[in-house]
Amino acid sequence: MTPELLAVLQTPEGAEALAVAAEVGDGEPLAAASALRARGFGAELAAAALTQASLRRRAAVKFGPDAAGMFFTRHGLEQATRAVVAQRRAARLAACGVRTLADLGCGLGSDALAAARHGISVYAVDADPATAALAAANAAAAGLADRITVTCADATTVAVEGYDAVFADPARRQTGRGRVFDPKAYSPPWDFVAGLARRVPRTVLKLAPGIDHGLLPPGAEGEWVSVGGDLVEAAFWCGPLAAAPRRATLLGGPEPAELTGSGRERAPTGPVGAWFYDPDPAVVRSHLVAEFAASVGGRLGDPEIAYVYTDDPVDTPFARRLEVTDVLPFSLKRLRALLRDRGVGTLEIRKRGSALVPDQLRKDLRLSGPNAAGLVLTRVDGAPAALLTAHSTPPV
């Protein structure tokens, strides 16, 4: 998507092409392209409209109804902050008194749009001209162009000191190399990103969820966010924005849920109980398993494995709960016999602390029968163990 082609899509002819593409885009690609050509649209415009229609359908998962009027690229959509995450972040910034925000590495503008909707004036920059043009188009489409100024610029050249707060989302992909896990390879460079909080105390950094806790600036809050059980990002809240050493934020359920703590506590250990809890990945990654265990009165079966057990069921939004029916030292022969006796033909396998490959194990177990069960492969007091479970209860 070039800025020139984007400009064409924003004309009345482009809007008509997008409308037609939305109508025919679910069909066979060649037939859809022929339908647009038959309506008089050129090949380039027809292809661009069909691409946008496809991306808008995919984007509805992240952006809801707003996706129907936005402009995307495949890469930009993959990297964009989910609307529910951006809205929650913007609400927190607004509640902290932020009125002006520098958005460094704005991408398609998801976080800028959310901030503007919370009354924050945003100066958004992106180093890629096409991406900056898309962010500006999305601000205009949302009716927020008066609150969002988009510029194509190198983030390191922005005079961030003139803003109440800074939000930075460094690029974590490089062409031909796939995902970048080393913060030193971020763009802008990690040294620049990490130094922002010294220039503007109210700084938020959006980072990959696998970020090393050791990189958290002194006094900052590390937040890990999941949506519908999928771990989507980490955020470092610096200076006066920090409210707790560690936070796990769960979105996508009936109500948002947050768990906070030091991230340094150790949970008690003990025997496997009648109920098993698999904590949300945001809880695990934020190192808040001990705080979660305390919230349900639970314990670990092994000090190094983030599975929690209780003797009585406790409702929680922070984990999936399963009823334990059998606990046995791992033995393929014994497990196969037990599942055969129970008539188990469908097996949901979870594992932590086990090198076994679930798909291969299913083959080796030679499952057959009308019943379903769950299997947890783990360690208990340092020894390999298998837990058979009756049913799963989603977080509440």
C-alpha positions as CSV (number, residue, x, y, z in Angstrom):
1,M,0.0,0.0,0.0
2,T,1.6,3.3,-1.2
3,P,0.5,6.7,0.0
4,E,-0.6,7.4,-3.6
5,L,-2.9,4.4,-3.7
6,L,-4.3,5.2,-0.3
7,A,-5.2,8.6,-1.5
8,V,-7.1,7.0,-4.4
9,L,-9.0,4.8,-1.9
10,Q,-10.1,7.9,0.0
11,T,-11.7,9.5,-3.1
12,P,-15.4,8.9,-4.0
13,E,-14.3,6.4,-6.6
14,G,-12.2,4.6,-4.0
15,A,-15.0,4.6,-1.5
16,E,-17.3,3.0,-4.1
17,A,-14.7,0.4,-4.9
18,L,-14.4,-0.5,-1.3
19,A,-18.1,-0.8,-0.9
20,V,-18.3,-3.2,-3.9
21,A,-15.3,-5.1,-2.6
22,A,-17.0,-5.6,0.8
23,E,-20.1,-7.1,-1.0
24,V,-18.2,-9.5,-3.3
25,G,-15.0,-10.1,-1.3
26,D,-16.2,-13.3,0.4
27,G,-16.4,-15.1,-2.9
28,E,-13.7,-16.7,-5.1
29,P,-10.8,-14.2,-5.6
30,L,-10.8,-14.3,-9.4
31,A,-14.6,-13.9,-9.5
32,A,-14.4,-11.0,-7.0
33,A,-11.8,-9.2,-9.1
34,S,-13.8,-9.7,-12.3
35,A,-16.9,-8.3,-10.5
36,L,-15.0,-5.1,-9.7
37,R,-13.5,-4.8,-13.2
38,A,-17.0,-5.3,-14.6
39,R,-18.1,-2.2,-12.6
40,G,-15.4,-0.1,-14.3
41,F,-12.7,-0.1,-11.7
42,G,-9.1,-0.4,-12.9
43,A,-7.0,-3.5,-12.0
44,E,-4.8,-1.7,-9.4
45,L,-7.8,-0.1,-7.6
46,A,-9.8,-3.3,-7.7
47,A,-6.9,-5.3,-6.2
48,A,-6.4,-2.7,-3.5
49,A,-10.1,-2.5,-2.6
50,L,-10.3,-6.3,-2.3
51,T,-7.2,-6.4,-0.2
52,Q,-8.7,-3.8,2.2
53,A,-12.0,-5.7,2.3
54,S,-10.2,-8.9,3.3
55,L,-8.1,-7.1,5.9
56,R,-11.1,-5.3,7.4
57,R,-12.9,-8.6,7.9
58,R,-9.8,-9.9,9.7
59,A,-9.4,-6.7,11.7
60,A,-12.9,-7.0,13.2
61,V,-11.5,-9.3,15.8
62,K,-9.1,-6.6,17.0
63,F,-11.1,-3.5,16.3
64,G,-14.8,-4.5,16.2
65,P,-17.1,-2.3,14.1
66,D,-14.4,0.4,13.6
67,A,-12.5,-2.0,11.3
68,A,-15.1,-1.4,8.6
69,G,-13.8,2.1,8.0
70,M,-10.1,1.7,8.7
71,F,-7.2,1.1,6.4
72,F,-4.7,-1.7,6.9
73,T,-1.6,-3.6,5.8
74,R,-1.1,-7.2,6.7
75,H,2.0,-6.5,8.7
76,G,0.4,-3.4,10.3
77,L,-2.7,-5.3,11.4
78,E,-0.6,-8.1,12.9
79,Q,1.4,-5.6,15.0
80,A,-1.5,-3.3,15.9
81,T,-2.7,-3.1,19.5
82,R,-6.1,-4.7,20.1
83,A,-8.7,-2.0,20.6
84,V,-9.7,-3.4,24.0
85,V,-6.1,-3.1,25.2
86,A,-5.6,0.3,23.7
87,Q,-8.8,1.7,25.3
88,R,-7.8,0.4,28.7
89,R,-4.4,1.9,28.5
90,A,-5.8,5.2,27.3
91,A,-8.3,5.3,30.2
92,R,-5.4,4.8,32.6
93,L,-3.4,7.6,31.1
94,A,-6.3,10.0,31.1
95,A,-7.0,9.1,34.8
96,C,-3.4,10.0,35.6
97,G,-3.9,13.5,34.2
98,V,-2.3,13.0,30.8
99,R,-3.6,15.6,28.2
100,T,-0.9,15.5,25.6
101,L,0.9,12.4,24.4
102,A,3.8,11.6,22.0
103,D,3.1,8.3,20.3
104,L,6.5,6.9,19.0
105,G,6.1,4.2,16.4
106,C,2.3,4.7,16.0
107,G,1.8,2.0,13.4
108,L,-1.8,2.1,12.1
109,G,-2.8,4.3,15.0
110,S,-4.7,2.0,17.4
111,D,-3.2,3.5,20.5
112,A,-3.5,7.1,19.2
113,L,-7.1,6.6,18.4
114,A,-7.9,5.3,21.9
115,A,-6.0,8.1,23.5
116,A,-7.8,10.7,21.4
117,R,-11.2,9.2,22.3
118,H,-10.2,9.8,26.0
119,G,-9.6,13.5,25.3
120,I,-5.8,13.3,24.9
121,S,-4.1,15.3,22.1
122,V,-1.7,13.0,20.3
123,Y,1.4,13.7,18.3
124,A,2.0,10.4,16.5
125,V,5.1,9.5,14.5
126,D,6.1,6.6,12.4
127,A,9.3,6.2,10.4
128,D,7.6,4.5,7.4
129,P,5.8,7.0,5.1
130,A,3.1,4.5,4.0
131,T,2.4,3.6,7.6
132,A,2.2,7.2,8.7
133,A,-0.3,7.9,5.9
134,L,-2.4,5.0,7.0
135,A,-2.4,6.2,10.6
136,A,-3.5,9.7,9.4
137,A,-6.3,8.1,7.2
138,N,-7.5,6.1,10.2
139,A,-7.6,9.2,12.4
140,A,-9.6,11.0,9.7
141,A,-12.0,8.0,9.2
142,A,-12.7,8.0,13.0
143,G,-13.4,11.7,13.0
144,L,-10.4,12.4,15.3
145,A,-8.0,14.3,13.0
146,D,-8.4,17.4,15.1
147,R,-6.9,15.5,18.1
148,I,-4.2,13.4,16.3
149,T,-1.3,14.9,14.3
150,V,0.6,12.2,12.4
151,T,4.1,12.8,11.0
152,C,6.5,10.6,9.2
153,A,9.7,11.0,11.3
154,D,12.4,9.2,13.1
155,A,11.2,8.7,16.7
156,T,14.7,9.6,18.0
157,T,14.3,13.2,16.6
158,V,11.1,14.0,18.5
159,A,11.3,16.6,21.3
160,V,9.3,14.5,23.7
161,E,9.9,16.8,26.7
162,G,7.1,19.0,25.4
163,Y,4.4,16.3,26.2
164,D,2.7,15.1,29.4
165,A,3.6,11.5,28.5
166,V,5.3,9.3,26.0
167,F,4.1,6.0,24.6
168,A,6.6,4.0,22.6
169,D,6.0,0.8,20.7
170,P,9.3,-0.2,19.1
171,A,9.3,-2.4,16.0
172,R,10.0,-6.0,16.8
173,R,10.1,-7.3,13.2
174,Q,12.7,-6.9,10.6
175,T,12.4,-7.9,6.9
176,G,13.7,-11.3,6.3
177,R,14.5,-12.1,9.9
178,G,11.1,-12.7,11.4
179,R,10.3,-11.6,14.9
180,V,13.1,-9.8,16.9
181,F,13.4,-11.1,20.4
182,D,16.6,-9.2,21.3
183,P,15.6,-5.7,22.7
184,K,19.0,-4.4,21.4
185,A,17.7,-5.1,17.8
186,Y,14.5,-3.0,18.4
187,S,13.7,0.0,16.2
188,P,14.2,2.6,17.7
189,P,17.1,1.1,19.6
190,W,16.5,-0.2,23.1
191,D,18.9,2.3,24.6
192,F,16.8,5.1,23.3
193,V,13.5,3.5,24.3
194,A,14.8,2.7,27.8
195,G,16.0,6.3,28.2
196,L,12.7,7.9,27.5
197,A,11.6,7.7,31.2
198,R,14.5,9.9,32.2
199,R,13.3,12.5,29.8
200,V,9.6,12.2,30.4
201,P,8.7,10.5,33.7
202,R,5.3,9.5,32.6
203,T,6.4,7.0,29.9
204,V,4.7,3.7,28.8
205,L,6.6,1.1,26.8
206,K,4.7,-1.5,24.8
207,L,6.9,-4.6,24.6
208,A,6.9,-8.3,23.6
209,P,5.4,-10.4,26.4
210,G,8.7,-12.4,26.6
211,I,10.6,-9.3,27.7
212,D,13.1,-9.9,30.4
213,H,11.9,-8.7,33.9
214,G,15.5,-7.5,34.4
215,L,15.0,-4.8,31.9
216,L,12.3,-3.2,33.9
217,P,13.4,0.3,34.9
218,P,13.8,1.0,38.7
219,G,10.5,1.8,40.3
220,A,8.5,1.0,37.1
221,E,5.5,-1.3,36.9
222,G,5.6,-4.4,34.6
223,E,2.2,-5.3,33.3
224,W,1.4,-8.4,31.2
225,V,-1.9,-8.4,29.3
226,S,-3.9,-11.3,28.0
227,V,-7.1,-11.2,25.9
228,G,-9.4,-14.2,26.0
229,G,-6.5,-16.2,27.4
230,D,-4.0,-15.2,24.8
231,L,-0.9,-13.3,26.1
232,V,-0.7,-10.3,23.8
233,E,1.8,-7.8,25.2
234,A,3.8,-6.5,28.1
235,A,3.8,-2.8,29.1
236,F,6.3,-1.0,31.3
237,W,4.7,1.9,33.2
238,C,7.3,4.3,34.4
239,G,7.6,7.1,36.9
240,P,4.3,8.3,38.5
241,L,2.3,6.0,36.2
242,A,3.6,3.0,38.1
243,A,1.0,1.6,40.6
244,A,2.4,-1.8,41.5
245,P,5.6,-3.7,40.9
246,R,3.8,-6.3,38.7
247,R,0.4,-6.6,37.2
248,A,-1.5,-9.2,35.3
249,T,-4.4,-7.8,33.3
250,L,-7.0,-10.1,31.8
251,L,-9.3,-8.8,29.2
252,G,-11.9,-10.4,26.9
253,G,-14.0,-12.0,29.7
254,P,-17.3,-10.8,31.2
255,E,-15.3,-8.3,33.2
256,P,-11.7,-7.1,33.2
257,A,-9.6,-8.7,35.9
258,E,-6.3,-7.5,37.5
259,L,-3.9,-9.2,39.8
260,T,-1.0,-7.2,41.4
261,G,1.9,-8.1,43.6
262,S,5.7,-7.9,44.0
263,G,6.4,-10.8,41.6
264,R,8.9,-12.1,44.1
265,E,6.8,-14.2,46.4
266,R,7.0,-17.9,46.6
267,A,3.9,-20.0,46.9
268,P,3.6,-22.9,49.4
269,T,4.0,-26.4,48.1
270,G,2.1,-29.5,49.1
271,P,0.2,-32.5,47.8
272,V,-2.0,-32.5,44.7
273,G,-5.6,-31.6,45.7
274,A,-9.0,-32.4,44.3
275,W,-8.9,-29.3,42.2
276,F,-6.3,-28.2,39.7
277,Y,-5.8,-24.6,38.4
278,D,-3.9,-23.6,35.2
279,P,-3.2,-19.9,35.6
280,D,-3.7,-17.5,32.8
281,P,-0.4,-16.8,30.9
282,A,-0.5,-13.2,32.0
283,V,-0.4,-14.4,35.6
284,V,2.5,-16.7,34.9
285,R,4.5,-14.3,32.9
286,S,4.1,-11.5,35.4
287,H,5.5,-13.8,38.1
288,L,2.3,-13.6,40.1
289,V,1.6,-17.3,40.6
290,A,2.2,-17.0,44.4
291,E,-0.3,-14.1,44.6
292,F,-2.8,-16.1,42.6
293,A,-2.3,-19.2,44.8
294,A,-3.0,-17.1,47.8
295,S,-6.2,-15.7,46.3
296,V,-7.6,-19.3,46.1
297,G,-5.9,-20.7,49.2
298,G,-3.9,-23.0,47.0
299,R,-0.4,-24.5,46.8
300,L,2.0,-25.8,44.2
301,G,2.7,-29.5,43.7
302,D,6.3,-28.6,42.7
303,P,8.1,-25.3,43.5
304,E,9.2,-24.8,39.9
305,I,5.9,-25.6,38.2
306,A,3.1,-23.0,37.9
307,Y,0.2,-25.3,38.5
308,V,-1.9,-24.7,41.6
309,Y,-4.0,-27.1,43.7
310,T,-6.8,-26.8,46.3
311,D,-8.9,-29.2,48.2
312,D,-12.2,-27.3,47.5
313,P,-13.3,-25.5,44.3
314,V,-12.8,-21.7,44.2
315,D,-14.2,-19.6,41.4
316,T,-11.5,-17.3,39.9
317,P,-11.0,-15.3,36.7
318,F,-7.3,-15.9,36.8
319,A,-7.2,-19.6,35.9
320,R,-9.0,-22.5,34.4
321,R,-10.1,-25.0,37.0
322,L,-10.2,-28.8,36.5
323,E,-11.4,-31.6,38.9
324,V,-8.7,-34.1,39.5
325,T,-9.9,-37.8,39.5
326,D,-6.6,-39.6,39.4
327,V,-2.9,-38.9,40.3
328,L,-0.3,-41.4,39.3
329,P,3.5,-41.5,38.6
330,F,3.9,-41.2,34.8
331,S,3.9,-44.7,33.2
332,L,2.7,-45.1,29.6
333,K,1.5,-48.6,30.2
334,R,-0.4,-47.8,33.3
335,L,-1.9,-44.6,31.8
336,R,-3.0,-46.5,28.7
337,A,-4.7,-49.2,30.8
338,L,-6.5,-46.6,32.9
339,L,-7.8,-44.7,29.9
340,R,-8.9,-47.9,28.2
341,D,-10.9,-48.9,31.3
342,R,-12.5,-45.5,31.4
343,G,-13.5,-45.7,27.7
344,V,-11.6,-42.4,26.9
345,G,-11.4,-41.7,23.2
346,T,-10.9,-37.9,23.4
347,L,-8.1,-36.5,25.5
348,E,-7.3,-32.8,26.2
349,I,-3.6,-32.7,27.2
350,R,-1.9,-29.9,29.2
351,K,1.7,-30.0,30.1
352,R,4.3,-28.1,32.1
353,G,7.6,-29.5,33.1
354,S,7.3,-32.5,30.8
355,A,9.3,-33.2,27.6
356,L,6.5,-35.4,26.2
357,V,4.9,-34.4,22.9
358,P,1.1,-34.5,23.2
359,D,0.4,-35.6,19.6
360,Q,2.8,-38.5,19.8
361,L,1.5,-39.4,23.3
362,R,-2.0,-39.6,21.9
363,K,-0.8,-42.1,19.3
364,D,1.1,-44.1,21.9
365,L,-2.0,-44.3,24.2
366,R,-4.1,-45.8,21.4
367,L,-7.3,-44.0,22.6
368,S,-10.7,-45.5,21.9
369,G,-14.1,-45.1,23.4
370,P,-17.0,-42.6,23.7
371,N,-15.7,-40.6,26.7
372,A,-13.7,-37.5,27.0
373,A,-11.2,-36.6,29.7
374,G,-8.3,-34.3,30.5
375,L,-4.7,-35.2,31.1
376,V,-2.1,-33.0,32.9
377,L,1.6,-33.9,32.4
378,T,3.7,-32.3,35.1
379,R,6.0,-32.9,38.0
380,V,5.0,-33.4,41.6
381,D,7.7,-32.9,44.2
382,G,10.3,-33.3,41.4
383,A,8.9,-36.5,39.9
384,P,7.1,-36.9,36.6
385,A,3.3,-37.3,37.2
386,A,0.1,-37.7,35.2
387,L,-3.2,-36.2,36.5
388,L,-6.5,-37.3,35.0
389,T,-9.2,-34.7,35.1
390,A,-12.9,-34.9,34.7
391,H,-14.0,-31.6,33.3
392,S,-12.8,-28.0,32.8
393,T,-14.3,-24.9,34.2
394,P,-13.6,-21.6,32.4
395,P,-12.4,-18.6,34.4
396,V,-15.3,-16.7,36.1
